Amino acid sequence: AVAGRMAVAWLVTLPAAGTVGALAFWLSHSVAAVTAPLIGDGLIFLILVGLCCYMWWRAQQQKVDCSNVNADWDSSTNSVVPAEVCALPRSAERSTSGAAA
């Protein structure tokens, strides 16, 4: 099941990456044909920087940290199910591990 999902992911990712690369090439050369050659490259660079900033901003909206990294997922809606996290204080962890040894 996992190998099948990985194969499907590769079958989607590789053509999508090729399409994005072809669109970037086309846009860069189209702009460069009308203006100076470096203007097209600069435009692609600015678009990519803008998209990177947008992805970083979106990632900050729902951070993954120690309180939610092991949260369960609801398989029917593919959303996070709130998990009750019961973390022991550091002193309690040491006392229980020391007692077991």
N, C-alpha and C positions, 0 to 999 in steps of 0.2 A: 504494500500500500504506500509506504514512504517512497520507495524507488519510483513508483508510478507518478506520484505527485512531483517528485524532483524532475522527472523527465518532462512532464507537462510544463513545469516552471521554466526549464531551459528552452522548450519549444516556443514559449511565449516571449521570454526575455531576449533571446538572440535576434529574432526578427524585429522586435521592438527597438532594440539598440541600433540595428542597421537602419531602420526607418528614421530614427532621430538623427543619426549621423548623416544620412542622405539629405534630410531636410535642412540641417545646419550647413552642409556643403552648398546646397542650392541657394539658401538665403544669403550666405556669405558671398558667393560668386555673383549673385544677382545684384546685390548692393555694390559690390566692388566694380561691376561693369558700368554702373551709373556714376559712381563716385571714385574716390581714390582706392587703390587696392587694400590698404590697411583698414579702411573704414568698415568693410564687411567683417573682417576678423575681429575688430574691436566691438562691433555690434553683437556678434556671437558670444564673445567673452562677457560682455555686460549682461546679456540674457542669461548665461549660465551662472554668473555670480548672483543675479537676482533670484533665480530658481533655487540656488543653494541657500540663500538667506531665507527664502520662504520655507524650505524644508526644515531648516534649523528652527525657525520660529514655530512651525507646527509641532515639531518634536518637543519643544518646551511647554506646550499647552497640556500635554499628558505625559509627564515624565515617568520613566520607569526607575524605581529606586528600591531600597531594601524592604519597603512596606508593601509593595505591590508586584514584585517580580515573580512571585509564585502564585499570584491570584488565579483562580479557576476561570475557565471560559465557558459560557453557555453555548453549547453546540448548535442550538436551533436558531439563535439570533446572532451568533458570533460576536458577542459583547462580553465585557468583563463582569463576572459575578463577584460582588463584594465578598472578600474573604476575611474571616476573623483571624487576625494575627495576634498570637499570644507569645510575645517574646519575653524570655526570662532576663532579668537584670544580670549584668556581668558577674556580680558577687554570687548570685544564686547558681549560675552555671559552674563556677569554680567549686562551690561547696558540694554540689551534687556529683561532679566528676571526680572530686577528691575522695568522696565517700565511697564511690564505686571501686576505686583503685585499691 
